[in-house]
């Protein structure tokens, strides 16, 4: 079993969910235009990932596994995440209006974010204990936020760059993402 | 004729990946080999056809308020079916695709087509739309996979092309995925003589009705 520190380094730097596992590319490209929206989306993702694991892990361990229904996990998890996101939205609106205002827009966008489903499935595949699974979800959420924040900085420079007409917009964004991903490859030596 | 149009639009004109910019995650993640791209594309096509068929049949039954969870459960059901089939008949591909097989559930192409097309159209056009979009997705995954495998591993469909040329490993690494996709989108735009998309956009995004452009994909 990994220590908490190696878990953190693996999740955030060496196996960054966006830049080396390719999950959550749509929000990474769509919402990373400004630092403020990157932070909002990142915070919402950390929150939902931790809460989703809090529910999906016990459902898997206590209901699906004892009844030999593990093949139903994709259906069960996505349903839990979809319902859960709507529930969180309603509760936040009622109980914590300031937090709802900050995260509100980004919450519904998370239902179909493959990073959330990906993390809950990976927690099971890696055989983490409950505590580790929650920690891992938080770290992966932080990795997602880090990638978004770094990339929003790169993109604000891209806006003013002089790019050939064919590459303007999405193609240049993808190539910039490739260079950011190269820089993260350097961390892979950390965990040998 | 119009039915044929529903089928053919997805192949190139409205190609979901290269023009619609949907389903980016599998496009980048599993295209290290052309054969994986092909397998992923066909698996997605199968799910897309079945979910379009189901959703267009049930479009009058599903209540508006809970349509998103309903669509997701239908899609997840077919994904589980595909998982079983691949696990049983093609275990090599099953292992290569890994988590991304389950993640077909949240592929925005499938939800996007359910929301934009199948929930508004009759059964036959919906199935043809699913087939066309799925094959368009397969085509772009196969192209991506071919480029990355030839440049990054010196092979194509597992066949070694040349022993002498040293392959550029960076192309099968994550960074190469972003780079190749960027170049292919640019090339497609050049060939079509269009300006490249400036933004990801809300067309086809299943969440567009909830978020109404506030997620800043549009700005």
Interface residues (C-beta under 8 A of the other chain):
Chain A: X19 X20 X21 X22 X23 X24 X25 X26 X27 X29 X30 X31 X33 X34 X37 X41 X71 X72 X73 X74 X75 X78 X79 X82 X83 X105 X106 X108 X109 X111 X112 X113 X114 X117 X118 X121 X122 X125 X165 X166 X167 X168 X169 X170 X171 X172 X173 X174 X175 X177 X178 X179 X181 X182 X185
Chain B: X21 X22 X24 X25 X26 X28 X29 X68 X69 X72 X73 X76 X77 X79 X80 X83 X84 X99 X102 X103 X105 X106 X107 X108 X111 X170 X173 X174 X175 X176 X177 X178 X179 X181 X182 X183 X185 X186 X187 X189 X190 X195 X196 X197 X198 X199 X200 X206 X207 X210 X211 X214 X215 X216 X217 X219
